[in-house]
Amino acid sequence: MANRAQSDPPASMRPGELAGTALAGLACLAGLTLLSQYNFLLFHSVAETFSVAIGWAAFGIAWNSRHRLQSGYLLILGTSLLCVGGIDLVHTMAYKGMGVFPENDPNLPTQLWIAGRYLEGVSFVLAALFLRRPARPAPLLGGYLLVTALLLVSVFGGWFPDCYIRGHGLTQFKILSEYAVCILFLLSGVLFYRGRENLDPLLFKLLLTALALSIVQELLFTFYVSVYGLSNLLGHFTKIGVFWLLYYGVVRMGVAEPHRVLFRELEASRSRLAESQQRLQEAQRVAGAGTWEWRAETGEVSWSEQMFRLVGEDPETFRPTPKNLRALFGPRAWEAYKRNLLRCLRQDDHCEFEISLRLPGHEELRHLEISCRAMRQPGGELVSVLGMLRDVTRRHRMQAMREDVERILHHDLKSPVASLVGSLQMLNATNNLPSEYRDLLRAMEHSARDVLLLIERSLALRRIEEGSFSPGREPVNMLQLLGEVRRQTSALRRQRKVRLSVHLTGFDENGQRPATPGDAPLLQSMLANLVTNAVEAAPEDSTVTVNMGHGDGLHIAIHNQGAVPEEVRERFFEKYATHGKSGGTGLGTYSARLIAQAHGGEVRMRTSEEHGTTVSVRLPLFQDA
């Protein structure tokens, strides 16, 4: 309770102080009423000067406090009071009987009045739009001064519409303008009401009261017939009340007692921060990720709540010091952790790595993925290291399970398929076999061989991924392999109405063969995947073109008229990257690139809506090997 009492803002005004202020206000009004009976011109000058003084005082203090104001509405109100006060001061000097301007015509002060009221009404609407965002002081002041100058030039230059005609009274423009200003005040009141949660409750009431009095003031000025009349008198009384409320709201609430406004803004910021932290913690919990920070100046490490959950420690008793972390991770994982962090600091200030460890009291090996980034000052001095930790043990477990399943399937399938191929060969070699059966057996043998090659290629790809594959040194005729691919894709090409055109360049004239050293089944798989992808992506009734040539190696370019979708272009060769194909695995281009790299080559892709897609393969020529 004591801590809460210290943080609560004090009351804005005690009851005795409020009563004294009310009595002083009533005394001023009574004095001004008597003064108007004695000399209305003097009353008008005092009332307007009082309003101008309040407005300028509000601007001066609001401007000097602009760096403390997090929202822009108070600065906008203060700046508007400066410019409205300036127009009202000219209005006072132009008033009938003052003798400052030679015309001595009631139209001039009435025009200045309307100009000031338009500026005031627009300013209230603008202030209501800046309840949640700051205003830039210099452009704001410059804009207000420019608008004020334009209004004065239009009035004195004769471009502002007439507002009072001697012998007829107020013009239609003046009356309609007063109503238009009332609408602006009503609109700003609605906007302030909608954004009242961003305002101090007392300040909100003061602003609404000032707006209500402003509307009454404008209505009083719609039907007076003389600049010295009763409605004019009452209108100036309401204007004094409006400016006093704005003074109290802007100056006292916003500056003289800034802690009320600042406290409310601070509480709102704290509330938003707490909500953001709660959402962040929930997101970390769902993602299984925790965050940490190491500060270079103090050497302290801070953890999020999810970090403690991931390692099974109590945030009340565990401190993430180097000694405790070494005991938690174990010597081996701790050294790997430090080594990778130092690499982060020495190289590009950003790194990702994994460590494997067994936490105390747990038998299971845990795999943790860590991402970190070093934060530095402009001069390069290290400030802190920010990091995120994710438990990827489940992902490793699923990966290992998938690899085991694939290994078992490959092993269990290879033997029976090989036996099936042998049996079909024996049947096909039988004499006196009807021709229709022999053709069927040949088709079955080709299909069984394709399945056997697929299994062998899968095993070879596994060895490539594990880094244990060594390509053969025998020459492989790529044109012959392309013939096999043509046969394999014939049904697909007929189904999609796509033609396949093969062009050979630079080999026949000098006796060279399009051969490369390596593993024939794997290279055939590479070509089959790339040609199949091209056929599937090609528009109907189009041609897939394969060009073979040589230069700094054997070059194979496979082109189709379709374009790769934008969302997969950057991931075209990544594992499991696929788009728009039912049953697509996303392994075709991945394995093609893997096979090319294992044979000392490379694969590239370029695509556009205009020119289609070309996948280029470069492999070493056999004589270059």
C-alpha positions in Angstrom: 0.0 0.0 0.0 2.9 2.4 0.8 4.5 1.8 -2.6 1.3 2.3 -4.4 0.6 5.6 -2.5 4.0 6.9 -3.6 3.3 6.2 -7.2 -0.2 7.7 -7.4 -0.4 11.2 -8.8 -1.5 13.9 -6.3 -4.9 15.5 -6.6 -4.9 18.5 -9.1 -6.6 20.9 -6.7 -7.9 20.8 -3.2 -11.5 21.8 -2.4 -10.4 25.1 -0.7 -8.2 26.0 -3.6 -11.0 25.2 -6.0 -13.5 27.4 -4.1 -11.0 30.3 -4.0 -10.5 30.1 -7.7 -14.2 30.1 -8.4 -14.7 33.2 -6.2 -11.9 35.0 -7.9 -13.4 34.2 -11.3 -16.8 35.4 -10.3 -15.3 38.7 -9.0 -13.5 39.2 -12.3 -16.7 38.6 -14.2 -18.5 41.1 -12.0 -15.8 43.7 -12.5 -15.8 43.2 -16.3 -19.6 43.6 -16.3 -19.4 46.9 -14.5 -16.5 48.0 -16.8 -18.6 47.2 -19.9 -21.4 49.5 -18.6 -18.8 52.3 -18.1 -16.9 51.9 -21.3 -17.6 48.9 -23.6 -14.5 49.6 -25.8 -12.3 49.4 -22.7 -14.0 46.2 -21.6 -13.5 44.7 -25.0 -9.8 45.6 -25.0 -9.3 44.1 -21.5 -11.2 40.9 -22.3 -9.3 40.3 -25.6 -5.9 41.2 -24.1 -6.6 38.9 -21.2 -7.4 36.0 -23.6 -4.3 36.8 -25.7 -2.1 36.9 -22.7 -3.3 33.5 -21.5 -2.9 32.0 -24.9 0.7 33.2 -25.3 1.6 32.1 -21.8 0.2 28.7 -22.6 2.3 28.5 -25.8 5.5 29.7 -24.1 5.4 27.0 -21.4 4.1 24.3 -23.7 6.9 25.0 -26.2 9.6 24.9 -23.5 8.2 21.6 -22.3 8.0 20.0 -25.8 10.7 17.5 -25.2 8.8 16.1 -22.2 5.5 15.7 -24.0 5.2 12.2 -25.5 1.9 13.0 -27.3 1.4 15.9 -29.7 -2.0 17.3 -28.7 -0.8 19.6 -25.9 1.9 21.2 -28.1 -0.7 21.6 -30.9 -3.1 23.4 -28.6 -0.4 25.6 -27.2 0.9 26.6 -30.7 -2.7 27.3 -31.9 -3.2 29.6 -28.9 -0.1 31.6 -30.0 -1.5 32.2 -33.5 -5.1 32.6 -32.5 -4.0 35.1 -29.9 -2.0 37.0 -32.6 -5.1 37.3 -34.8 -7.2 38.3 -31.8 -4.7 41.0 -30.9 -5.1 42.5 -34.4 -8.8 42.1 -34.1 -8.7 44.1 -30.8 -6.7 46.9 -32.5 -9.1 46.9 -35.4 -12.3 47.1 -33.2 -14.7 50.0 -33.9 -13.6 53.1 -32.0 -10.0 52.1 -31.4 -8.8 54.3 -34.2 -5.7 52.2 -35.1 -6.9 51.5 -38.7 -8.3 54.4 -40.7 -11.4 52.7 -42.0 -13.0 52.3 -38.6 -15.3 49.8 -40.2 -17.0 46.9 -38.2 -16.3 44.5 -41.1 -12.5 44.4 -40.5 -12.6 43.2 -36.8 -15.5 40.8 -37.7 -13.4 39.2 -40.5 -10.4 38.8 -38.2 -12.7 37.2 -35.6 -13.9 34.6 -38.1 -10.4 33.9 -39.3 -9.3 33.3 -35.7 -12.2 31.0 -35.0 -11.6 28.9 -38.1 -8.0 28.5 -37.0 -9.1 27.6 -33.5 -11.7 25.0 -34.7 -9.3 23.2 -37.0 -6.6 23.2 -34.3 -8.9 21.4 -31.9 -9.6 18.7 -34.5 -5.9 18.4 -35.3 -5.0 18.1 -31.6 -7.6 15.3 -31.2 -5.8 13.3 -34.0 -2.5 13.5 -32.1 -3.5 11.8 -28.8 -1.3 8.8 -29.5 1.5 10.2 -31.5 4.1 13.0 -31.1 4.2 16.2 -33.2 7.4 17.6 -34.7 7.7 21.0 -33.0 9.6 23.0 -35.7 7.4 22.0 -38.7 4.3 22.5 -36.5 5.3 26.0 -35.5 6.3 26.9 -39.0 3.1 25.7 -40.5 1.0 27.6 -38.0 2.9 30.8 -38.6 2.5 30.4 -42.4 -1.3 29.8 -42.1 -1.7 32.8 -39.8 0.2 35.0 -42.2 -1.9 33.9 -45.1 -5.1 34.6 -43.1 -4.0 38.1 -42.3 -2.9 38.8 -45.8 -6.3 37.6 -47.2 -8.2 39.9 -44.7 -6.1 43.0 -45.3 -5.7 42.3 -49.0 -9.5 42.2 -49.6 -9.7 38.6 -50.5 -11.5 37.4 -47.3 -15.3 37.5 -47.7 -17.3 40.3 -46.0 -18.7 39.5 -42.5 -20.4 42.7 -41.6 -22.1 45.3 -43.8 -23.0 48.7 -42.3 -26.8 49.2 -42.3 -27.5 45.4 -42.9 -25.6 43.7 -40.0 -24.0 40.3 -40.2 -23.5 38.7 -43.6 -24.7 35.2 -44.5 -21.0 34.1 -44.8 -20.3 35.2 -41.2 -23.4 33.4 -39.8 -22.7 30.2 -41.7 -19.0 30.4 -40.7 -20.0 30.4 -37.0 -22.1 27.3 -37.6 -19.2 25.7 -39.5 -16.8 26.4 -36.6 -19.4 24.8 -34.2 -19.3 21.7 -36.3 -15.5 21.6 -36.0 -15.8 21.9 -32.3 -18.4 19.1 -32.2 -16.1 16.9 -34.4 -13.1 17.5 -32.1 -15.3 16.6 -29.1 -16.2 13.3 -30.6 -12.6 12.6 -31.4 -11.5 13.5 -27.9 -14.2 11.2 -26.5 -13.1 8.3 -28.6 -9.5 8.8 -27.4 -10.3 9.6 -23.8 -8.3 6.6 -22.5 -5.2 8.5 -23.6 -6.1 11.6 -21.6 -6.0 12.5 -17.9 -9.7 12.3 -16.7 -9.7 15.9 -15.4 -8.0 17.2 -18.6 -10.6 15.4 -20.7 -13.4 17.1 -18.7 -11.7 20.5 -19.1 -11.4 20.1 -22.9 -15.0 19.0 -23.3 -16.2 21.9 -21.2 -14.0 24.3 -23.2 -15.5 22.9 -26.5 -19.1 23.3 -25.1 -18.4 26.9 -24.1 -16.8 27.6 -27.6 -20.0 26.3 -29.3 -22.1 28.6 -27.0 -19.8 31.5 -27.8 -20.1 31.0 -31.6 -23.9 30.8 -31.3 -24.0 34.1 -29.4 -22.0 35.7 -32.2 -24.4 34.6 -34.9 -27.2 37.0 -34.1 -25.8 40.2 -32.6 -26.7 43.4 -34.5 -24.2 45.8 -32.9 -20.5 45.3 -31.9 -21.5 46.9 -28.6 -24.6 44.7 -28.0 -25.5 42.2 -25.2 -24.8 39.0 -27.3 -21.3 40.5 -28.0 -20.8 41.0 -24.3 -21.9 37.4 -23.4 -19.8 36.0 -26.2 -16.7 37.6 -24.8 -17.4 36.3 -21.3 -17.6 32.8 -22.8 -14.4 33.4 -24.6 -12.6 34.3 -21.4 -14.0 31.1 -19.9 -12.7 29.0 -22.8 -9.2 30.5 -22.7 -9.1 30.1 -18.9 -10.0 26.4 -19.2 -7.4 25.9 -21.9 -4.9 27.7 -19.7 -5.7 25.4 -16.8 -5.7 22.3 -19.0 -2.7 23.0 -21.1 -0.5 25.0 -18.7 -1.4 23.7 -15.3 -2.2 20.1 -16.2 0.3 19.8 -19.0 3.2 21.8 -17.6 2.8 23.2 -14.1 1.6 19.7 -13.0 3.3 17.6 -15.7 3.4 14.6 -13.5 -0.3 14.0 -14.0 0.0 13.8 -17.7 3.4 12.1 -17.7 2.2 9.6 -15.0 -0.7 8.6 -17.2 1.5 8.3 -20.2 4.0 6.3 -18.1 1.2 4.0 -16.9 -0.1 3.5 -20.4 3.5 2.7 -21.6 3.9 0.2 -18.7 0.7 -1.4 -19.6 1.6 -1.8 -23.2 5.1 -3.1 -22.3 3.5 -5.6 -19.9 1.2 -6.8 -22.7 4.1 -7.1 -25.1 6.2 -9.0 -22.7 3.3 -11.4 -22.0 2.7 -12.0 -25.7 6.5 -12.5 -26.2 6.6 -15.0 -23.4 3.6 -16.9 -24.8 5.2 -16.9 -28.3 8.4 -18.2 -26.8 6.6 -20.9 -25.0 4.7 -22.0 -28.1 7.9 -22.0 -30.2 9.9 -23.7 -27.5 12.5 -20.8 -27.6 14.1 -18.7 -24.9 16.1 -15.5 -25.1 19.2 -14.3 -23.3 21.5 -11.3 -23.2 25.1 -10.8 -22.1 26.2 -7.3 -21.3 29.8 -6.5 -22.0 30.1 -3.7 -19.4 29.0 -5.7 -16.4 29.5 -9.3 -17.7 26.0 -10.1 -16.4 23.7 -12.6 -18.2 19.9 -12.2 -18.2 17.5 -15.0 -19.2 13.8 -15.0 -20.2 11.4 -17.2 -18.3 11.4 -19.7 -21.1 15.1 -20.2 -20.9 14.8 -21.4 -17.3 11.9 -23.8 -18.4 14.1 -25.2 -21.3 16.9 -26.2 -18.9 14.6 -27.1 -16.0 16.0 -24.6 -13.5 14.2 -22.3 -11.0 14.7 -18.6 -11.8 14.5 -17.9 -8.0 17.6 -20.0 -7.2 19.6 -20.4 -10.4 21.9 -17.7 -11.7 23.3 -18.0 -15.2 26.9 -17.3 -14.2 29.8 -18.9 -16.2 30.4 -21.3 -13.3 26.8 -22.4 -13.1 26.5 -22.7 -16.9 29.6 -24.9 -17.1 28.1 -27.2 -14.4 24.8 -27.3 -16.2 26.1 -27.9 -19.7 29.0 -30.1 -18.9 32.7 -29.3 -19.9 32.4 -30.5 -23.5 29.2 -28.6 -24.4 30.4 -25.6 -22.4 33.6 -25.4 -24.5 31.6 -25.7 -27.7 29.3 -23.0 -26.6 32.2 -20.6 -25.8 34.0 -21.4 -29.0 31.0 -20.6 -31.2 30.3 -17.4 -29.2 33.9 -16.2 -29.8 33.5 -17.0 -33.5 30.4 -14.8 -33.5 32.4 -11.9 -32.0 35.4 -12.3 -34.3 33.7 -12.8 -37.6 30.4 -11.3 -38.7 28.8 -10.6 -35.3 26.1 -13.2 -36.0 26.2 -17.0 -35.9 24.0 -20.0 -35.4 25.2 -23.4 -34.0 24.0 -26.4 -32.0 25.3 -28.0 -28.9 24.4 -31.4 -27.5 24.3 -32.1 -23.8 22.8 -34.1 -21.0 21.2 -32.0 -18.4 21.7 -33.0 -14.7 19.1 -35.6 -13.7 18.2 -36.4 -17.4 19.4 -39.4 -19.3 18.2 -38.2 -22.7 20.7 -36.4 -24.9 19.3 -32.9 -25.6 20.1 -30.9 -28.8 19.9 -27.1 -28.4 20.0 -24.7 -31.3 21.5 -21.3 -30.5 21.4 -18.0 -32.5 23.2 -14.9 -31.4 24.1 -11.4 -32.6 26.6 -9.0 -31.2 25.4 -5.4 -30.6 28.0 -2.7 -31.0 28.2 1.1 -30.7 28.9 3.1 -33.9 32.6 3.1 -33.1 32.6 -0.7 -32.9 32.7 -1.1 -29.1 30.9 -4.2 -28.0 27.7 -3.4 -26.0 26.0 -6.8 -25.6 25.3 -10.1 -27.2 21.7 -11.1 -27.8 20.8 -14.7 -28.2 17.9 -17.2 -28.7 17.9 -20.9 -27.7 15.6 -23.5 -29.0 15.3 -27.2 -28.0 15.5 -29.1 -31.3 15.7 -32.5 -29.7 12.4 -33.6 -31.1 13.5 -32.6 -34.6 16.7 -34.6 -34.2 14.7 -37.6 -33.0 12.3 -37.4 -35.9 15.2 -37.0 -38.4 17.0 -40.0 -36.9 13.8 -42.0 -37.1 13.2 -41.1 -40.7 16.8 -42.0 -41.6 16.4 -45.4 -39.9 13.2 -46.1 -41.7 14.7 -45.1 -45.1 17.8 -47.2 -44.4 15.7 -50.3 -43.4 13.4 -49.8 -46.4 16.3 -49.5 -48.8 17.9 -52.6 -47.4 14.7 -54.6 -47.3 13.6 -53.6 -50.8 16.9 -54.0 -52.7 17.2 -57.8 -52.3 13.6 -58.7 -53.4 13.7 -56.3 -56.3 17.1 -57.6 -57.5 15.7 -61.1 -57.3 12.6 -59.9 -59.3 14.9 -58.5 -62.0 16.9 -61.8 -62.2 13.7 -63.9 -62.4 12.3 -61.7 -65.2 15.5 -62.1 -67.1 15.3 -65.9 -66.8 11.7 -65.9 -68.0 12.5 -63.7 -70.9 15.3 -66.1 -71.9 12.9 -69.1 -72.1 12.3 -70.6 -75.6 9.0 -70.9 -77.3 7.5 -67.9 -75.3 4.7 -66.2 -77.2 5.7 -62.7 -78.5 3.0 -60.9 -76.6 4.2 -62.4 -73.3 7.8 -61.6 -74.2 7.0 -57.9 -74.7 5.2 -57.8 -71.4 8.1 -59.4 -69.6 10.5 -56.9 -71.2 8.3 -54.0 -69.9 8.2 -55.6 -66.5 12.0 -56.0 -66.5 12.5 -52.4 -67.4 10.2 -51.2 -64.6 11.9 -53.5 -62.1 15.3 -52.2 -63.2 14.1 -48.6 -62.7 12.9 -49.5 -59.2 16.3 -51.1 -58.4 18.2 -48.1 -59.8 16.0 -45.8 -57.7 16.9 -47.7 -54.5 20.6 -47.7 -55.4 20.4 -43.9 -56.1 18.7 -43.3 -52.8 21.5 -45.2 -51.0 24.1 -43.2 -52.9 22.4 -39.9 -52.1 22.5 -40.9 -48.5 26.2 -41.5 -48.7 26.6 -38.1 -50.5 24.8 -36.3 -47.6 26.9 -38.1 -45.1 30.1 -37.2 -47.0 31.2 -40.8 -47.6 30.5 -40.9 -51.4 33.3 -41.1 -54.0 32.3 -40.9 -57.7 33.6 -43.4 -60.2 36.3 -42.6 -62.7 34.8 -44.4 -65.7 33.4 -42.2 -68.6 29.7 -41.9 -68.6 28.0 -41.0 -72.0 25.5 -38.3 -71.1 23.8 -38.4 -74.5 23.1 -42.1 -73.9 21.7 -41.4 -70.4 19.5 -38.7 -72.0 18.1 -41.3 -74.3 17.1 -43.3 -71.3 15.5 -40.2 -69.7 13.6 -39.6 -73.0 12.1 -43.1 -72.7 11.3 -42.7 -69.0 9.4 -39.4 -69.6 7.6 -40.4 -72.7 4.3 -41.2 -71.0 4.4 -37.9 -69.0 5.2 -35.9 -72.2 2.3 -37.5 -74.0 0.0 -36.7 -71.1 1.0 -33.1 -70.9 1.4 -32.7 -74.7 5.0 -31.5 -74.4 7.8 -32.2 -76.9 11.4 -32.9 -76.0 14.2 -31.5 -78.3 17.9 -32.4 -77.9 20.7 -30.4 -79.5 24.4 -31.4 -79.5 27.0 -28.7 -80.1 30.8 -29.0 -80.6 31.2 -32.8 -80.3 30.7 -34.4 -83.7 33.1 -32.2 -85.5 36.2 -33.1 -83.4 35.3 -36.6 -82.4 34.6 -35.8 -78.8 31.9 -37.5 -76.8 29.6 -35.8 -74.3 31.1 -37.9 -71.5 31.9 -37.2 -67.9 33.6 -39.4 -65.2 31.3 -40.6 -62.5 28.4 -42.8 -61.5 26.0 -43.5 -64.3 22.9 -44.3 -62.3 23.3 -41.1 -60.2 23.9 -38.9 -63.3 20.9 -40.4 -65.0 18.8 -39.6 -61.9 20.0 -36.0 -62.1 19.0 -35.7 -65.7 15.7 -37.4 -65.1 14.8 -35.1 -62.2 15.6 -32.0 -64.2 13.9 -33.0 -67.4 10.8 -34.3 -65.5 10.6 -30.9 -63.6 10.9 -29.0 -66.9 8.1 -31.1 -68.6 5.8 -30.7 -65.6 6.4 -26.9 -65.5 6.1 -26.4 -69.3 2.9 -25.0 -70.8 0.7 -27.4 -72.8 1.7 -27.9 -76.5 5.2 -26.4 -75.9 8.8 -27.8 -76.3 11.4 -28.6 -73.6 14.9 -28.0 -75.1 18.1 -29.8 -73.9 21.3 -28.3 -75.3 24.7 -30.1 -74.8 27.9 -28.4 -75.4 31.4 -27.9 -74.0 33.8 -25.2 -73.0 35.4 -25.3 -69.6 33.5 -28.5 -69.1 30.4 -30.4 -70.2 27.4 -28.0 -70.3 23.8 -29.1 -70.3 21.0 -26.5 -70.5 17.4 -27.6 -70.0 14.9 -24.9 -70.9 11.1 -24.7 -70.7 8.7 -21.8 -71.3 7.2 -21.8 -67.8 8.5 -19.5 -65.0 9.3 -20.6 -61.4 6.9 -19.1 -58.9 8.3 -16.1 -56.9 7.8 -17.8 -53.6 10.1 -20.7 -54.4 12.8 -19.0 -56.5 15.1 -18.4 -53.6 14.6 -22.0 -52.3 14.6 -23.7 -55.7 17.5 -26.1 -54.8 16.6 -26.5 -51.1 15.4 -29.8 -49.7 11.6 -30.2 -49.7 11.0 -27.0 -51.6 8.0 -27.5 -53.8 5.0 -25.5 -55.1 1.7 -26.4 -56.8 2.4 -30.1 -57.5 0.2 -32.7 -55.9 2.5 -35.4 -54.6 5.6 -33.3 -55.0 8.4 -34.1 -52.5 10.7 -31.2 -53.2 13.7 -33.5 -53.6 14.2 -33.5 -57.3 16.3 -30.3 -57.7 17.9 -30.8 -54.3 19.2 -34.2 -55.3 20.2 -33.0 -58.8 22.4 -30.3 -57.3 23.8 -32.7 -54.7 24.8 -35.2 -57.5 26.4 -32.5 -59.6 28.4 -31.2 -56.7 29.5 -34.7 -55.8 30.9 -35.1 -59.4 32.8 -31.8 -59.2 30.2 -29.8 -61.1 27.4 -27.3 -60.3 23.8 -26.5 -61.2 22.2 -23.0 -61.6 18.8 -21.7 -62.5 17.5 -18.5 -64.1 13.9 -17.7 -64.7 11.6 -14.9 -65.8 8.0 -14.6 -67.1 9.3 -13.4 -70.4 12.1 -16.0 -71.2 10.9 -19.0 -69.2 13.2 -21.1 -67.0 16.7 -22.5 -67.8 18.5 -25.0 -65.5 22.2 -25.1 -66.4 24.5 -28.1 -65.4 28.3 -28.0 -65.7 30.3 -31.2 -65.3 33.9 -32.0 -66.0 34.7 -33.6 -69.4 36.1 -37.0 -69.3 39.5 -36.0 -70.8 39.7 -33.2 -68.3 39.3 -35.4 -65.3 
